[in-house]
Amino acid sequence: MSHILVASLTGVVRLEGSGTPLFAATIYHPHSRTRTTTGADGRFSFKVPFPLSKHSSHVRVVASGAWPRHVPFTVESTTIDLGDVALVPLPEFFTRSTIGVIASFFGPRALTRWCTLSRLEKLLLACGFLCTLLIALPFAIDRGLSIPFTDFDEYIRESFQRVSWIPSAHTPVQYAGIRDYYYTNVSYVIPSGEYRVARKGKEGGPVIQKYATVRIEPGSTFLMEPGANLLVFGTLEARGTPDQRISFRAAVPGQRWGNITLWERESGRSRLAYCSISGGSGRKCKGSEGAFVREEGGYAVGGGLLLYDSAATVEQTSVSDCEAVYGGGIYLRSDSQTTSIPSTQDTTRTGPPVAGGRTAGPTLWRVAVKGCVAKAPEDKTRAGGGGGVFVSGTYPELSACEISDNRTEGKLACGGGLYVATGARVRLVECTVANNVAQAEGGGMYAYKIRDDGDENTSGIVVQGGTISRNLATGAGGGISGFNARVRLTKVTVEDNRVTMGGPTEAIRSSGGGVLLKFETAYAARTSVFLEDCDISRNTAEVPRQPQGLRAADFAGGGLVLDAPGKIPLVLRNVRCAQNDAMVGRHFAMWPRSHYAGWDGSWSQVRCREPENEEGSQAIYDLSGANSVRPIVLPLPDDCSSLRPPSAQVDTVVLHYTSARNVLPDQPYDRESILAIFRAEVPGTREKTSAHYLIERDGAVIELVNEALKAWHAGRACLPTGESDVNERSIGIEMVRKAEDIPTDEQYRSLALLLCDIKRRHPKVIRERIVGHDLIRTLWNQAHPPQERAEEKTDPGPLFHWSRLMAELDRNGFDAAK
């Protein structure tokens, strides 16, 4: 055991420079773990033990407001005087700032405490600190601590975020390059730069997994190698700026890559803004309704962008020079049966949709789709369609978009600009659909069997504002073609569209330069066709140079064609037509079976801004060849007819002829002069007369008085069965001809079709109740004394061939008409 020497240490602690004694300064002797403090005069004195074997030692002096000092000394006697110990004052930072004061207070004390520890205690404390540091380091990295020249920190962040139960304000993972997989629950950032994306794995490229988020910074360029794809199950935020767009394009000129695919509901939070997508060739998918899968061996869809069951937002983005079988530019589809029908009553919004909007499908705002192709495969297993955009089973909204210079290739490929397929409902607001070409139907847009549910504002295809112009179809419907599709056009300009012969449709070879709407089933509950405040101008159903063997009806309806088998609710309000051209039906052509189309308004609401058309090119034309006819409604004034008695039932048709030879000898068939005679506006006419229908020389049927009213056409007359109230129970038909004229073939044909229609509405009209005015006037005169007899009538006269009419009735199934 070593001998112990107890020595007395003394001294004075002063502040260097001023010599001011420091009060309450601590003097600590680490060897004996003893300490003392200075008095008011800065002096200290205390006893410390020393082993005799130790000849030197030291003390540590710590005082507030001064740097600590280490003071060595030599053990030579029992009294050791350290003299004046000067401490250097701390800078102003430690005396004036809060952090400095705290540091100056706790720092020396911590250092003093550290000096009192044994080696073992110091070792244990250092190990504890190191363990704490190792545990805290990953959290610090996750919160943003960066380790330069390595991806170790990014790996730590990625690993932390994949363990989703750790609560933390995560910093996005930012790798130096493109990853093959972006994992669930992880947020990534791809910094601005140029990246080369290779085709890898089953999906053909990078995959953003469900619940992952990838944000691409503005100015990035992605060079996509041939066949490469980007598949998104999670959230993709590619938001560029007007000056720094995000580009996806082919890495090898002339060789196409795949596309960007947003798949299923969780990708609906994705947003693409100020992006450029070009050179894509789509993703191969298999299946039909309810079984759509990503699988090699299928057909390519969505040349640049594919959204499946996704309500993502795409804005200020261009898709160009892409191709696929369906949707050369963009393919939008949903097979979900639970998607609710959106409310689109707000028809005023023209800007981008607000977050959380009610639109169920994707939203496209200011998207330009240009120069894309829907190309049918060479094996002809698919027809292809939707050169610009293809929509199936979903309810997207397109606002201020431009769909132009797209085309379809293939005999049955429809919808040069837009194809709206089964189960879809599309709303276009202030869009431009221009310069698109379809090799079949619908140069601008084609709608096929789309939904009939919902109110009028959620019709199958709703176009509000914008233009549909300069589109071409080589089959039918240069601007718009619809098949069993509800269509609503409001404030739309349809102009300079054209159809030419060469498409697959045989029944309508080159019809509907502007709009073609065809129905195979009747949608009686709601408005199927609604046109309001529209301008239909300069559209053409082009006639070939040598139309031998083709009917005029094959090139009908320069502006619009309606073909329907039954009652189709139809509204035309304030529709303006000008300079449309077709062989027949320069503006509108109604197929005969469309006669039962429901009606809201009248043809007078359709204003044709051009002079009288040439013979054979009526502005509004009823195509012949079936067993019904669509009259042109030009009503006479109300004082040219009266009400039928409530008990009256129509069971008779009376035939007449009329002309304007007494008013205009050189123009006996002038329609306006004939109508002026009915209105008693011509000098010499004694009273107003009327008939329900007028059949012109070319077969056009004009409705003058509604069948529910009594027209003044028969006068004093008596039927073969004895009834004398002929006007009350009959319908009068005037044929435009002079007494010496033979009725034209067109007049016989139209008369027979009209009689078939009348019989459907009034079943009591049979062949025996179709009589001439001359017969019923003769019967009246025979039944009355000479003083009561009326002027004899000669219409329809001996040149009217009743046997010809009966043969036409047989040909059109008059007796079977119901």
KAWOJO-V368935 format. One record per helix or strand. SS is the DSSP state (h for helix, s for strand). FROM is the first residue (numbers start at 1). LEN is the number of residues. If there is no record, write none. Layout:
# KAWOJO-V368935
ss	from	len
SS	FROM	LEN
SS	FROM	LEN
This chain:
# KAWOJO-V368935
ss	from	len
s	4	12
s	21	1
s	26	4
s	34	4
s	43	9
s	56	7
s	66	1
s	69	6
s	79	9
s	89	1
h	93	4
h	98	18
h	119	24
h	152	11
s	173	1
s	181	2
s	187	4
s	194	4
s	207	2
s	213	4
s	221	4
s	230	3
s	235	5
s	246	5
s	257	1
s	260	4
h	265	5
s	271	3
s	275	4
s	280	1
s	283	4
s	293	2
s	299	3
s	305	4
s	313	3
s	318	3
s	323	2
s	326	1
s	330	4
s	363	3
s	368	3
s	373	3
s	385	1
s	389	4
s	397	3
s	402	3
s	407	3
s	414	1
s	418	3
s	426	9
s	437	2
s	441	1
s	445	4
h	456	3
s	461	9
s	472	2
s	476	1
s	480	4
s	487	4
s	493	3
s	498	2
s	515	4
s	529	4
s	535	3
s	540	2
h	552	4
s	556	1
s	560	4
s	570	4
s	575	4
s	581	1
s	584	1
s	588	4
h	592	5
s	600	1
h	603	3
s	606	3
s	620	4
s	632	2
h	638	3
s	641	3
s	652	7
h	671	8
s	693	3
s	701	3
s	709	3
h	726	4
s	730	7
h	745	17
h	767	3
s	770	3
h	773	10
h	786	3
h	802	10
